[in-house]
Amino acid sequence: MRVFQMYTKTDCQYCKHAISLLRKEEERFVVTVMDFAPEVLDNIATRVGQNTVPIILLKEDFSDMTKEDTFIGGFQELEEFFDKENKARKAKEKYEKNKGE
């Protein structure tokens, strides 16, 4: 089971849009609000190389905590991530349908 981890601030509109997108895609996700821990957010931002929120990570297999998270990026990158996934899924469905004819 995959789970998205998102670091946010309460006044961030892109964070709210990302949460809406994750809900629309029916994904599991965890939101960590960083309003009162700026030094922790700075540390995370430095680690992933992004200095704006949301910072979105993906754990592909939540049952295996030894594997590294995949850095997705911010809201725009999350949109692109789902666009690619949805296009790939549709292409696979079309291929399977045509294969069966």
Secondary structure, DSSP 4 states (H G I P E B T S, - for coil): --EEEEEE-TT-HHHHHHHHHHHHTT--EEEEE-TT-HHHHHHHHHHHT--SS-EEEEES-TT-TTSPPEEEESHHHHHHHHHHHHHHHHHHHHHHHHHH-
